[in-house]
């Protein structure tokens, strides 16, 4: 048996997460990913490996981590007594890099939407800003060791 070093884990706190906005962002991301899978399948049926195939591969590499994050969030959201919640995720410190990669993927998909390369409409401003903040908080807290910055603070600074 090999002796593998344990990957350090840390807690990422997302403060003042609006329940409605979280759900809207999740729904938009799901729509993007569904269309992306269809586009990649179309490329594969033609024997091509283009942009959709590359982006679908990136999304697939992050599937397990994104699912785990969603499970934690859904538990918190299900018990929400108000319009916003604080969600705490215990993650490997490597989640900083995967969150940065996920943000880049979402940016690339948004550009495809704007350019007419996808049928899904681009996320409206607040949903796009929320998704960016969500990813940036993982990077800030894990890589930069910054204290949590609430959604309200992020919006006020925008």
Backbone bond lengths (Angstrom), bond angles and torsions (degrees), N, CA, C in turn:
res aa  C-N    CA-C-N  psi(-1)  N-CA   C-N-CA  omega(-1)  CA-C   N-CA-C  phi
1 X - - - 1.435 - - 1.514 109.90 -
2 X 1.336 115.17 135.22 1.464 119.99 178.30 1.515 110.52 -81.44
3 X 1.295 113.98 157.33 1.463 118.81 176.80 1.518 107.72 -106.15
4 X 1.300 114.84 96.43 1.452 120.27 179.32 1.514 109.17 -91.46
5 X 1.325 115.01 137.24 1.458 119.54 178.01 1.522 109.22 -72.03
6 X 1.298 115.75 137.63 1.466 120.58 177.58 1.528 109.04 -70.16
7 X 1.309 115.48 136.53 1.453 120.37 177.54 1.524 107.76 -76.44
8 X 1.328 116.73 127.88 1.473 118.69 -179.71 1.532 111.38 -60.06
9 X 1.320 114.80 143.03 1.470 120.77 178.84 1.521 108.29 -116.88
10 X 1.314 114.73 148.16 1.463 120.87 178.27 1.518 108.75 -141.96
11 X 1.307 115.30 163.83 1.457 121.29 176.99 1.522 109.35 -98.43
12 X 1.324 115.31 130.77 1.463 122.12 172.81 1.522 106.04 -108.86
13 X 1.333 115.84 126.06 1.469 121.67 -179.97 1.522 109.05 -108.07
14 X 1.316 115.77 122.16 1.457 121.38 173.45 1.526 106.46 -103.90
15 X 1.308 115.72 113.46 1.451 123.06 -170.88 1.528 110.59 -102.30
16 X 1.324 115.28 136.75 1.464 122.02 175.08 1.531 111.83 66.18
17 X 1.331 115.93 42.42 1.468 121.65 179.28 1.529 108.78 -76.38
18 X 1.346 117.81 116.11 1.462 118.87 177.72 1.529 110.45 -70.19
19 X 1.314 116.35 125.46 1.457 121.49 -176.92 1.532 110.50 -57.74
20 X 1.322 116.78 -49.46 1.467 121.24 -178.46 1.524 111.27 -59.43
21 X 1.312 116.65 -45.20 1.467 120.84 -176.87 1.526 111.52 -69.12
22 X 1.330 117.06 -38.47 1.463 119.80 175.89 1.527 109.44 -57.67
23 X 1.322 116.30 -47.25 1.475 120.42 -178.24 1.532 111.51 -65.01
24 X 1.329 117.61 -39.81 1.467 120.61 177.56 1.528 111.01 -63.23
25 X 1.310 116.82 -43.96 1.465 121.05 179.87 1.528 110.39 -64.37
26 X 1.321 116.51 -42.25 1.463 120.87 178.69 1.527 110.58 -62.35
27 X 1.330 116.61 -44.05 1.457 120.73 179.88 1.530 111.06 -63.40
28 X 1.325 116.88 -41.60 1.467 119.43 179.92 1.525 110.52 -65.73
29 X 1.317 116.89 -42.63 1.463 120.44 178.40 1.524 110.34 -61.78
30 X 1.328 117.44 -42.41 1.470 120.93 177.55 1.528 110.89 -59.73
31 X 1.333 117.10 -41.57 1.465 120.68 178.41 1.522 111.20 -63.34
32 X 1.323 116.33 -43.33 1.464 120.48 177.91 1.527 111.40 -60.34
33 X 1.324 115.78 -45.85 1.462 120.13 -177.19 1.530 112.09 -68.09
34 X 1.329 117.59 -36.86 1.473 119.96 176.11 1.522 110.83 -61.49
35 X 1.326 116.21 -47.11 1.461 118.76 179.58 1.525 110.99 -65.86
36 X 1.302 117.13 -38.10 1.461 120.74 179.40 1.527 110.91 -60.77
37 X 1.320 117.27 -41.93 1.472 120.87 178.12 1.525 110.02 -61.62
38 X 1.330 116.33 -42.67 1.473 119.57 177.86 1.526 111.55 -63.05
39 X 1.314 116.58 -42.48 1.464 120.47 179.28 1.534 111.35 -63.84
40 X 1.335 115.96 -42.02 1.467 119.90 179.15 1.522 110.29 -65.70
41 X 1.332 117.54 -37.98 1.462 120.93 176.65 1.517 111.64 -63.58
42 X 1.321 116.14 -39.21 1.464 120.72 177.64 1.526 110.24 -64.16
43 X 1.342 116.34 -43.55 1.469 119.85 176.86 1.530 110.20 -59.86
44 X 1.323 116.75 -44.78 1.466 120.88 -178.60 1.522 111.10 -62.85
45 X 1.343 116.97 -38.17 1.464 119.88 -179.94 1.526 111.87 -65.76
46 X 1.304 116.07 -20.66 1.468 121.42 178.57 1.531 111.88 -98.96
47 X 1.335 115.42 2.72 1.458 119.44 -179.29 1.522 113.11 73.92
48 X 1.307 116.77 22.39 1.467 121.81 -178.57 1.527 110.48 -105.00
49 X 1.305 115.32 157.04 1.467 121.76 170.82 1.513 106.48 -133.34
50 X 1.324 115.72 86.74 1.456 121.43 -176.46 1.513 112.49 -105.67
51 X 1.309 114.07 -154.72 1.457 121.73 -177.11 1.526 112.26 -58.34
52 X 1.323 116.94 -45.49 1.472 119.64 -178.30 1.523 110.84 -62.05
53 X 1.314 117.62 -41.39 1.465 120.80 179.48 1.521 110.47 -63.28
54 X 1.320 116.59 -43.75 1.473 121.15 178.72 1.524 111.01 -62.32
55 X 1.334 116.55 -47.66 1.461 120.20 -178.71 1.529 111.80 -67.46
56 X 1.319 116.97 -37.92 1.471 120.44 177.36 1.530 110.20 -63.96
57 X 1.317 117.04 -36.63 1.465 120.54 176.91 1.523 111.24 -63.77
58 X 1.328 116.07 -41.08 1.467 120.03 177.02 1.523 110.31 -63.03
59 X 1.325 116.53 -46.49 1.471 120.42 179.38 1.519 110.51 -60.72
60 X 1.302 117.01 -40.84 1.464 121.00 -178.59 1.530 111.63 -64.60
61 X 1.331 117.28 -37.36 1.472 120.92 178.52 1.525 111.66 -63.37
62 X 1.316 116.91 -24.80 1.464 121.21 -177.58 1.525 113.21 -101.15
63 X 1.303 116.86 1.95 1.464 121.15 -173.85 1.526 112.94 -56.93
64 X 1.321 118.38 -50.33 1.474 120.94 -176.10 1.527 111.14 -62.92
65 X 1.321 116.57 -43.82 1.462 119.74 -179.69 1.521 111.06 -65.67
66 X 1.325 117.97 -43.72 1.462 121.42 179.65 1.531 110.15 -63.30
67 X 1.328 116.48 -38.61 1.466 119.85 178.34 1.530 109.94 -63.68
68 X 1.319 116.99 -45.19 1.463 120.96 -179.54 1.533 110.61 -60.75
69 X 1.318 117.10 -40.77 1.466 120.65 177.86 1.528 110.56 -64.64
70 X 1.320 116.16 -40.65 1.463 120.59 -179.69 1.527 111.48 -64.58
71 X 1.330 117.17 -39.03 1.464 120.84 179.73 1.529 109.97 -61.91
72 X 1.329 116.32 -45.06 1.468 120.20 178.92 1.527 109.78 -62.07
73 X 1.328 116.41 -47.68 1.471 120.28 -178.40 1.522 111.53 -61.64
74 X 1.317 117.37 -42.64 1.466 120.01 -178.18 1.520 111.75 -63.37
75 X 1.333 117.05 -35.68 1.474 119.85 176.50 1.519 110.66 -61.79
76 X 1.330 115.82 -43.70 1.467 120.34 -179.48 1.526 110.37 -69.56
77 X 1.328 116.31 -45.36 1.463 120.16 -178.08 1.525 112.17 -63.95
78 X 1.324 116.52 -34.70 1.468 120.57 179.97 1.525 111.18 -62.99
79 X 1.311 116.74 -30.29 1.460 120.36 -179.66 1.516 113.47 -98.97
80 X 1.319 116.99 11.38 1.462 120.67 -176.60 1.519 111.19 -64.17
81 X 1.319 115.63 128.39 1.458 121.09 178.10 1.522 111.35 -95.41
82 X 1.316 116.38 -16.37 1.461 120.61 -177.49 1.512 111.65 -130.18
83 X 1.321 114.78 -162.41 1.463 121.20 -178.27 1.517 113.38 -82.43
84 X 1.337 117.39 -16.20 1.457 120.36 -179.94 1.526 110.08 -139.82
85 X 1.326 114.82 159.36 1.462 121.79 -177.27 1.524 109.47 -140.23
86 X 1.307 115.30 166.29 1.457 121.97 168.64 1.519 106.57 -109.69
87 X 1.323 115.88 130.06 1.462 121.11 -179.74 1.524 108.15 -115.15
88 X 1.320 115.89 130.20 1.462 120.98 177.02 1.521 109.08 -112.73
89 X 1.317 114.79 127.92 1.457 122.06 178.80 1.523 108.39 -116.42
90 X 1.329 117.07 130.55 1.464 120.49 171.21 1.530 105.94 -98.59
91 X 1.331 115.60 115.81 1.460 121.09 -172.82 1.525 111.02 -135.55
92 X 1.330 114.89 161.48 1.459 120.10 170.58 1.520 108.11 -66.91
93 X 1.328 116.65 149.33 1.463 119.09 178.68 1.531 111.49 -62.43
94 X 1.332 116.96 -19.66 1.465 120.63 177.55 1.530 111.79 -65.73
95 X 1.336 117.19 -12.16 1.465 120.71 178.38 1.522 111.20 -63.78
96 X 1.310 118.37 -19.36 1.472 120.31 175.50 1.519 109.61 -63.27
97 X 1.324 116.27 -46.41 1.469 119.89 -179.56 1.517 111.87 -69.34
98 X 1.322 117.05 -41.60 1.457 118.49 -179.04 1.526 110.79 -68.80
99 X 1.327 117.73 -32.20 1.465 120.23 176.03 1.520 111.12 -67.54
100 X 1.322 116.95 -38.65 1.467 120.39 176.40 1.532 110.28 -64.57
101 X 1.325 116.79 -40.18 1.469 120.58 177.23 1.524 110.88 -65.23
102 X 1.331 116.83 -40.48 1.464 121.03 179.30 1.528 110.22 -63.98
103 X 1.328 116.66 -42.54 1.465 120.35 178.02 1.522 110.81 -60.83
104 X 1.325 116.99 -41.33 1.470 120.80 178.04 1.529 110.63 -64.18
105 X 1.326 117.01 -39.03 1.463 121.21 177.00 1.525 110.13 -61.93
106 X 1.335 117.03 -47.48 1.467 120.45 179.47 1.528 111.02 -61.48
107 X 1.327 117.06 -38.47 1.469 120.51 177.39 1.524 111.04 -62.81
108 X 1.315 116.15 -42.39 1.462 120.33 -179.66 1.533 111.21 -67.08
109 X 1.325 116.38 -39.73 1.464 119.99 177.06 1.528 110.90 -66.48
110 X 1.327 117.05 -38.33 1.471 120.64 177.71 1.520 110.30 -62.93
111 X 1.330 117.10 -39.64 1.466 120.41 178.04 1.525 110.51 -64.69
112 X 1.324 117.22 -40.21 1.469 120.10 176.50 1.526 111.01 -61.81
113 X 1.329 116.71 -40.47 1.474 120.74 178.30 1.529 110.09 -62.26
114 X 1.323 116.38 -47.81 1.470 120.59 -178.76 1.520 112.06 -63.19
115 X 1.332 116.23 -35.24 1.469 121.01 -177.20 1.520 112.94 -85.27
116 X 1.332 117.66 -0.15 1.456 121.11 179.45 1.514 114.13 83.34
117 X 1.327 118.12 11.86 1.458 121.79 179.07 1.520 113.06 -79.53
118 X 1.326 116.36 -11.19 1.457 122.21 176.93 1.517 107.91 -133.22
119 X 1.324 115.99 155.69 1.457 120.64 178.05 1.524 112.19 -82.76
120 X 1.322 116.96 -25.24 1.463 121.05 178.45 1.526 108.15 -64.56
121 X 1.325 115.83 135.44 1.460 119.08 177.47 1.523 109.25 -75.03
122 X 1.323 117.22 150.35 1.469 118.75 177.95 1.533 110.73 -60.69
123 X 1.302 115.92 151.72 1.465 120.69 177.01 1.522 108.71 -62.41
124 X 1.342 115.91 140.49 1.467 117.69 176.70 1.525 108.61 -69.15
125 X 1.302 116.50 164.68 1.461 123.12 -170.99 1.508 115.87 -48.16
126 X 1.333 117.37 -47.49 1.460 119.95 -176.43 1.531 111.76 -68.75
127 X 1.327 117.27 -39.21 1.466 120.64 178.60 1.532 109.67 -66.81
128 X 1.321 117.12 -43.39 1.468 120.58 178.87 1.530 110.46 -62.82
129 X 1.323 117.00 -43.76 1.465 120.73 179.42 1.527 111.21 -64.38
130 X 1.324 117.11 -39.82 1.458 121.13 178.85 1.530 110.61 -63.15
131 X 1.328 116.79 -46.75 1.468 120.42 -179.78 1.521 111.09 -60.60
132 X 1.325 116.18 -39.85 1.465 120.54 178.82 1.537 109.56 -65.28
133 X 1.346 116.48 -46.91 1.464 120.67 179.54 1.526 110.52 -59.16
134 X 1.322 116.98 -44.25 1.459 122.32 -179.59 1.529 109.98 -53.52
135 X 1.318 116.68 -51.35 1.473 121.04 -179.75 1.522 111.62 -67.08
136 X 1.321 116.36 -42.88 1.464 120.24 -177.98 1.519 112.55 -62.69
137 X 1.333 117.28 -33.00 1.457 119.35 178.92 1.524 111.84 -63.98
138 X 1.314 117.68 -37.07 1.464 119.76 176.18 1.527 110.27 -63.42
139 X 1.308 116.59 -44.10 1.465 120.94 -179.93 1.529 110.06 -65.54
140 X 1.329 116.94 -48.20 1.468 121.02 -179.00 1.526 111.66 -59.22
141 X 1.333 115.62 -47.31 1.458 118.53 -173.79 1.524 112.70 -77.05
142 X 1.325 117.70 -33.47 1.465 119.81 -177.17 1.525 112.59 -89.05
143 X 1.309 117.50 -49.88 1.460 120.63 -176.43 1.523 111.19 -80.35
144 X 1.346 115.80 -45.56 1.456 120.36 -174.99 1.523 112.99 -91.36
145 X 1.346 116.98 -6.60 1.460 123.21 -178.27 1.529 111.78 54.24
146 X 1.322 116.18 36.32 1.467 122.14 179.18 1.526 109.98 -83.40
147 X 1.316 115.32 157.48 1.461 119.93 174.80 1.528 108.60 -75.47
148 X 1.322 117.02 155.15 1.462 119.85 -179.35 1.535 111.77 -57.95
149 X 1.302 114.55 141.30 1.465 122.17 175.82 1.524 106.18 -115.97
150 X 1.312 117.13 115.76 1.457 120.67 -174.45 1.524 111.54 -66.18
151 X 1.326 114.77 160.64 1.457 120.43 175.89 1.530 109.76 -59.22
152 X 1.326 117.40 -41.05 1.461 120.74 179.78 1.531 111.48 -60.52
153 X 1.334 116.74 -42.57 1.470 120.91 177.76 1.523 110.70 -64.00
154 X 1.316 115.86 -43.82 1.471 120.05 -179.26 1.520 110.58 -61.47
155 X 1.334 117.29 -43.04 1.478 121.40 -179.91 1.522 110.64 -66.71
156 X 1.335 116.71 -38.78 1.480 120.32 -179.01 1.522 110.57 -65.98
157 X 1.337 116.78 -33.07 1.467 121.20 -179.38 1.518 113.21 -80.99
158 X 1.324 116.92 -14.02 1.484 120.48 -175.79 1.517 111.88 -75.52
